[in-house]
Structure formats: C-alpha cells, structure tokens
Amino acid sequence: MQMNWRAGSGAAVCVVAMLVATAWAADPVPRSKEQAAMTNELPKTDAEWKKVLTPEQYRIMREKGTERAFTGRYYQTKEKGDYVCAGCGQVLFASKEKYDSGTGWPSFCGTAAPSNVTEKADTSHGMARTEVLCSRCGAHLGHVFPDGPPPSGLRYCINSEALSFRPAAKPEAGGSDR
C-alpha cells in the first residue's frame, strides 16, 4: 500500500498530530502551581520533599526504590480503613481491596478511585512491569501485576513506606454497625 504524503493529506495531518502530542506529553517544562493544580500534580522541589519525607520514604517515593519484602508496616494490616499517599494524603486504596498475596508487600486488587493512581511502563532492572504512581504528587508507590484474584485479576504490589493508614471511623456506642 502506498501512502500519499502530500500537504493536507489525512495521513500527514495524523502523523504531525501524533508527533506534537508525543512531544507535549513528554515535555518536562516546569509548570506553575495553577497549571499543576489543573493537571492534578503537586509541584515540590527535591529539597521540599526531603523536608516532609523520611530518608527511606524519599528513596522509595522519589527515587523509585523498593522496601525489602516482609519488612513494611502494612503488609499484614487487616484493620478497616483507607491507605493514603504518604506524600500528599490522597486516598489510594481501601482495606476492602487488600488481600494477602504472600509476596511480603501490601497487595490490593483495586484502587479507591481509578483517577487517584497513574500507571506507567517500567523497563528498569531488565524487566517489563507497570509502575504505579500517585496521580496527585507523582510518588512511586510500587507496581501492578496481572496475577491478582478475580474479578479484577490485578495485584497492586505497594511499598508500605509510600502509604499512611487512616482507620475507618468506629461506630458510635449503641448505634447500628451496618
């Protein structure tokens, strides 16, 4: 099949649009706080992140590190509540989605809201994986794998250091626990 690349042809317009979109999406130009708020990002410098995160949290969340298996504080937590981003407080996962995958990291079969996490291809360390990031502050959370339980079939394998836990509100005494 021969393509007609003359000016104004649909194929040429499509190629140019793809190139512009790719360049725009990869543009690392810093944005203003107003622009960042519109794109759901928290603009902070490395120095600002180092002030609010522990050294281990910084290594994991900003440098894409991983905690050792079976060492994180939340991998065995069974309490009801929400798991939020340790960097910005955005709700990421609910305890009802948490399960024991046997991997040594907190594992979830779904997110609190699809828009609260971003997924990105990760080919580091000679592996093809899908990285999971907080959509608000861009923190590295862990990875998602297609070997989880039904119905999603997903396993969000998340570093405890990237999370904070907010227990569910306790029902009032004498009240119904529905």
Residue pairs with C-beta under 8 A, 6 or more apart in sequence:
3 11
4 11
5 11
5 12
6 12
30 43
31 39
31 41
31 43
33 43
36 42
36 43
40 115
40 135
40 136
41 136
41 137
41 138
42 87
42 88
42 136
42 137
42 138
44 52
44 137
46 62
49 58
49 61
49 62
49 87
50 58
52 87
53 61
53 62
53 86
53 87
54 161
56 67
56 161
57 86
57 87
57 161
57 162
59 65
60 66
60 67
60 140
60 159
60 161
60 162
61 86
61 87
61 139
61 140
61 141
61 159
61 161
61 162
62 139
62 140
63 140
64 124
64 131
64 140
65 140
65 159
66 142
66 159
67 105
67 159
67 160
67 161
68 104
69 103
69 104
69 105
70 104
71 104
71 160
72 104
72 105
72 106
72 159
72 160
72 161
73 160
74 83
74 106
74 160
74 163
74 165
75 104
75 105
75 106
75 160
76 100
77 95
77 98
77 106
77 165
78 95
78 98
79 95
79 165
79 167
79 168
80 95
80 96
80 167
80 168
81 94
81 95
81 165
81 166
81 167
81 168
82 91
82 92
82 93
82 94
82 95
82 112
82 165
82 166
82 168
83 91
83 92
83 93
83 94
83 95
83 98
83 106
83 108
83 112
83 158
83 163
83 164
83 165
83 166
84 90
84 91
84 92
84 163
84 164
84 165
84 166
85 92
85 134
85 136
85 137
85 139
85 141
85 162
85 163
85 164
86 139
86 161
86 162
86 163
86 164
87 134
87 137
87 139
87 162
88 134
88 136
88 137
88 139
89 164
90 116
90 134
90 135
90 136
90 137
91 112
91 113
91 116
91 166
92 111
92 112
92 116
92 117
92 134
92 141
92 158
92 163
93 106
93 108
93 110
93 111
93 112
93 156
93 158
93 163
94 112
95 168
97 108
97 109
97 110
97 111
97 112
98 106
98 107
98 108
99 107
99 108
99 109
99 148
99 149
100 107
101 107
101 148
101 155
101 157
103 155
103 157
105 142
105 157
105 158
105 159
105 160
106 157
106 158
106 160
106 163
107 148
107 155
107 156
107 157
107 158
108 155
108 156
108 158
109 148
109 149
109 152
109 154
109 155
109 156
110 152
110 154
110 156
111 117
111 156
115 135
116 134
116 135
116 136
117 132
117 133
117 134
117 135
117 141
117 156
118 132
118 133
118 134
118 135
118 138
119 130
119 131
119 132
119 133
119 144
120 130
120 131
120 133
121 128
121 129
121 130
121 131
122 128
122 129
122 130
122 131
122 143
123 129
129 143
129 145
130 143
130 144
130 145
131 140
131 142
131 143
132 140
132 141
132 142
132 143
132 144
132 156
132 158
133 139
133 140
133 141
134 141
134 162
139 162
140 159
140 162
141 156
141 158
141 159
141 162
141 163
142 156
142 157
142 158
142 159
142 162
143 156
143 157
144 154
144 155
144 156
144 157
145 154
145 155
145 157
146 153
146 154
146 155
147 153
147 155
148 154
148 155
148 156
149 155
171 177
